[in-house]
């Protein structure tokens, strides 16, 4: 079951890459990705594999936001230097 969860997004990407080449792709061969079916399939597989990359969990995202808000510039309210200048 774990193997299926890892291969399914890649298979979907490969299938989408082939379908894109078949229905939309450039059949003259001048397009670098969609000119040949195998480059389109490889590209689709890579895109599908990116779905397997871990994303940040909700707690990690909130912690990153708090760390950014705790910087001296954010605490002093001087992160935008244009706001402190006077106009003539």
C-alpha positions as CSV (number, residue, x, y, z in Angstrom):
1,X,0.0,0.0,0.0
2,X,2.9,2.4,0.8
3,X,4.4,1.7,-2.6
4,X,1.1,2.4,-4.3
5,X,0.9,5.8,-2.5
6,X,4.3,6.7,-3.8
7,X,3.8,5.5,-7.4
8,X,0.3,6.8,-7.9
9,X,1.2,10.5,-8.2
10,X,4.1,9.7,-10.6
11,X,1.8,7.5,-12.7
12,X,-0.7,10.3,-12.8
13,X,2.0,12.8,-13.9
14,X,3.3,10.4,-16.6
15,X,-0.2,9.9,-17.9
16,X,-0.9,13.6,-17.9
17,X,2.4,14.2,-19.7
18,X,1.5,11.7,-22.4
19,X,-2.0,13.1,-22.7
20,X,-0.7,16.6,-23.0
21,X,1.7,15.5,-25.8
22,X,-1.0,13.6,-27.6
23,X,-3.8,16.2,-27.5
24,X,-2.0,19.5,-27.2
25,X,1.7,19.0,-27.8
26,X,3.8,20.3,-30.7
27,X,4.2,17.5,-33.1
28,X,6.7,19.2,-35.3
29,X,9.5,18.5,-32.8
30,X,10.6,22.1,-32.3
31,X,9.2,22.4,-28.7
32,X,11.7,21.2,-26.1
33,X,9.2,19.5,-23.7
34,X,6.2,18.6,-25.9
35,X,8.0,17.9,-29.1
36,X,8.6,14.3,-28.3
37,X,6.4,12.0,-26.3
38,X,9.2,10.7,-24.0
39,X,10.3,14.2,-22.9
40,X,6.7,15.1,-22.1
41,X,6.3,11.8,-20.2
42,X,9.5,12.4,-18.2
43,X,8.5,16.0,-17.4
44,X,5.0,14.8,-16.3
45,X,6.6,12.2,-14.1
46,X,8.8,14.8,-12.4
47,X,5.8,17.0,-11.8
48,X,4.0,14.0,-10.4
49,X,6.9,13.2,-8.1
50,X,6.9,16.7,-6.7
51,X,3.5,15.9,-5.1
52,X,5.4,13.4,-2.9
53,X,7.5,16.2,-1.4
54,X,6.5,16.9,2.2
55,X,4.8,20.2,2.9
56,X,4.9,22.2,6.1
57,X,2.4,21.3,8.7
58,X,0.0,23.9,10.1
59,X,1.9,24.3,13.3
60,X,5.2,24.7,11.5
61,X,3.8,27.5,9.3
62,X,2.4,29.4,12.3
63,X,5.7,29.1,14.1
64,X,7.5,30.5,11.1
65,X,5.1,33.4,11.0
66,X,5.7,34.1,14.7
67,X,9.4,34.1,14.3
68,X,9.2,36.6,11.4
69,X,6.9,38.8,13.6
70,X,9.4,38.8,16.4
71,X,12.2,40.4,14.4
72,X,13.5,43.8,15.7
73,X,12.2,45.6,12.6
74,X,8.7,44.2,13.1
75,X,8.7,45.0,16.8
76,X,9.9,48.6,16.2
77,X,7.5,49.1,13.2
78,X,10.3,50.3,11.0
79,X,10.4,47.5,8.4
80,X,9.4,50.0,5.7
81,X,11.9,52.8,5.5
82,X,9.7,54.9,3.1
83,X,7.2,55.3,5.9
84,X,9.7,57.2,8.0
85,X,10.7,59.8,5.4
86,X,9.0,63.2,5.1
87,X,7.7,64.5,1.9
88,X,8.6,68.0,0.5
